[in-house]
Amino acid sequence: MVHIRGSNFVIDDLSIEDGEPIETLMWNPMHYATYYDHLHILKYLIEDLKINVGLTVPKHSAESEKEPTNSVSFPEDRILVLQIAVDRNNLKVLDYLLNALS
């Protein structure tokens, strides 16, 4: 699921990245489910499909597939789904993800 990619949208209503618009090219279904507050989809992906959360939820190390990856990153920037849940005030999603990640 890590490499499932959708359309490249520009999201400008998140305060992540200092208010800069975010492109969704590197997002996978976990990111979209978190952004749109679809807890039932997150539960299905994690509990029923048993996806590897550690590989699926981190922010990709490059901003697009055309860039070389940057291996230098900060751990607090890695778990983009948590940042999205906090920014969107999706508290049930945040609580579920924190428990799933622990």
N, C-alpha and C positions, 0 to 999 in steps of 0.2 A: 504494500500500500504506500510505502514511502515514495515511490516513483510515479504514482498516479498524479497526473497534472490536469488541470482544467483550463479554463479561459484565464487570460490575464486581465484582471480588472484593476482599477486604481481606486483604493479605498482612502478617503480623506477624512473620515470621521473618527479615527483612532488617534489617541494622543501619544502612542508609541512612536519612537523615532523622532522625538522633539516636534511633533505635529506635522512632519513631512508626510506626504501621501505615500501609501504602501502599495506596491504591486503584488498581486496574488499569484503570479506565475509559478512560484515555488510552493504554493500551498497544496496540501493534500486534504482528503475528506475530514480529517480531525480538525484542521484549522477552520474550515467552513462550518462544520457542525458547532464549533465553539463560538464563532462569530455570530451565527444566526440563532444561538441559544437552543439548539436541538439536542437536549440531554438524552432523549431516547436513542438517537443515532450514536452518540458517544458510548452509551451503555451497550448497544448492539456491537459496535466495533470492538470494544474492549472485552466484554464478557462473553459474547457469543462467538465472534470471530477470533478472539484471543490474539489480537494483533500485538506486536512488540511495541509497547508504549515508549520505551527508551529510544527506539529508532524512529518512531513516527512523529512525536510531538516537538522535538527540538527544531529550532529555526535552522534552515539550511545554511550551510557555511558560505554560500555565494548568493548574491541577490538575483541572479538569473543564470540560466543554464549556459550562457555564453561567456560568463566570467570565470577566470580561474578561481578555485576555492581558496579561501583564506583560513588557514588552520589556527590563527591567533584570534581567539574570541574570549569573551567574558562569560562565565557560567550564568550570571543573572540574565543575560540576553538570549540564552539558549532555549528556554522553554516558552516559546511564543504563544502556545495555547493558553498558558496561565496569564500572560500579559493581556491577551485578547479578552479573556473572561473578566479580569479585573477592570479593564478599560470600559467594557460594555456593561459592567455591573451585573453580570450573570452569576449571581451568588450560588445558585444550586449547581451550575456547571462547575464553578470554581471549587466548591466543596467536594464534588464527585471526583474531579481531576486530582485534587490534592490527596484524596484517599487512594485513588488508583495509582498515583505515582509514588506513594510511600511504601 
